[in-house]
Amino acid sequence: MSSAAVAAAAAQAARIRQQEEEDMTRYDPQDLSQWEFKILRSHINQFRNPQALQRAIAEERQGDWELLEKFDESRVRFRRPVGARRQDASRPQGYDPYRTTYGISEAGIALWVVGAILAFFILFFVVLNLLRLV
């Protein structure tokens, strides 16, 4: 499969996930006037692990977010009262109340993949050169 086909498939999958989230998260005007909502995503399906899910929930509680629902192993939805924004400046150092990614980012995954490929080729050429010496 070409890199263009892989990119197109990934883009299509992202569009499908976005449409699914929009269909699953319909809000009425009263909800939007009283609550903030966010979806926290894990790019490596960490919410499959109950301990990881509980850690994420505990971390989000620091920002007064409460779990609404778990969509799947990679997405959970939170809400908090609109007034909770006023305390954001006094949250623990390093805590981002509006983060939407849990764990490694897509860029981090890409770096790991590129690093693994480079390591493989370096090892391959080292072994190849050692075999030539024998």
C-alpha positions in Angstrom: 0.0 0.0 0.0 1.5 3.4 -1.0 2.0 6.1 1.6 -0.7 8.2 -0.1 -3.2 5.4 0.3 -2.2 5.0 4.0 -2.6 8.7 4.5 -6.0 8.7 2.8 -7.2 5.8 4.9 -6.0 7.5 8.1 -7.8 10.7 7.1 -11.0 8.8 6.3 -10.8 7.0 9.7 -10.4 10.4 11.4 -13.4 11.8 9.6 -15.5 8.8 10.6 -14.4 9.1 14.3 -15.2 12.8 14.2 -18.7 12.2 12.7 -19.3 9.5 15.3 -18.4 11.8 18.1 -20.7 14.5 16.8 -23.5 12.0 16.5 -22.9 10.8 20.1 -22.6 14.2 21.7 -25.7 16.2 20.9 -26.2 19.0 23.5 -29.2 21.2 24.1 -28.7 24.9 24.7 -29.3 24.6 28.5 -26.4 22.0 28.7 -24.1 24.3 26.9 -24.9 27.2 29.2 -24.2 25.3 32.3 -21.5 22.8 31.4 -18.2 22.5 29.4 -17.5 19.3 27.6 -14.4 17.6 26.3 -13.3 14.3 24.9 -10.0 12.9 26.1 -8.3 10.7 23.6 -5.6 8.0 23.9 -3.9 7.2 20.7 -2.8 3.7 22.0 -6.2 2.6 23.5 -5.0 3.1 27.1 -8.6 3.2 28.4 -8.9 -0.5 27.8 -6.8 -0.8 31.0 -9.0 0.0 34.1 -6.0 1.4 36.0 -5.1 3.8 33.2 -8.7 4.9 33.0 -8.9 5.5 36.7 -5.6 7.5 36.5 -7.0 9.6 33.7 -10.3 10.2 35.7 -8.3 11.2 38.8 -6.1 13.6 36.8 -9.1 15.2 35.3 -10.8 15.7 38.7 -8.0 18.2 39.4 -9.8 20.4 36.9 -13.3 19.6 38.3 -14.0 17.4 35.3 -16.4 14.5 35.8 -16.6 11.4 33.6 -19.7 11.3 31.5 -19.1 8.2 29.4 -16.5 5.9 28.0 -17.0 5.8 24.2 -14.4 3.0 23.6 -10.8 2.1 24.5 -9.5 5.4 23.1 -12.1 8.0 24.0 -13.8 9.2 27.1 -16.1 12.2 27.6 -16.0 14.6 30.5 -18.0 17.6 31.7 -17.5 20.3 34.3 -19.5 23.4 35.4 -18.8 26.5 33.4 -17.8 28.3 36.6 -14.9 25.9 37.2 -12.9 28.0 34.7 -12.4 30.6 37.5 -10.1 28.2 39.4 -8.0 27.3 36.4 -5.1 29.6 37.3 -4.8 27.9 40.7 -4.7 24.4 39.4 -1.5 22.3 40.1 1.6 23.3 38.1 1.7 21.5 34.7 -2.0 20.5 34.7 -3.9 21.6 31.5 -7.6 21.6 32.1 -8.2 21.7 28.3 -6.0 18.8 27.3 -7.6 16.4 24.9 -4.8 13.8 24.7 -3.9 11.2 27.3 -0.5 9.5 27.1 1.6 9.6 24.0 0.6 12.0 21.2 0.4 11.1 17.5 3.6 12.9 16.9 5.3 10.9 19.7 4.1 7.6 18.1 5.5 8.8 14.8 8.8 9.6 16.4 8.9 6.1 18.0 8.2 4.4 14.6 10.8 6.5 12.8 13.3 5.7 15.6 12.6 2.0 15.4 13.0 2.0 11.6 16.3 3.9 11.9 17.6 1.5 14.6 16.7 -1.5 12.5 18.6 -0.2 9.5 21.6 0.8 11.6 21.7 -2.7 13.2 21.2 -4.3 9.8 24.2 -2.4 8.3 26.4 -3.1 11.3 25.6 -6.9 11.1 26.1 -6.8 7.4 29.5 -5.2 7.8 30.5 -7.7 10.5 29.6 -10.6 8.2 31.7 -9.2 5.5 34.7 -9.2 7.9 34.3 -12.9 8.6 
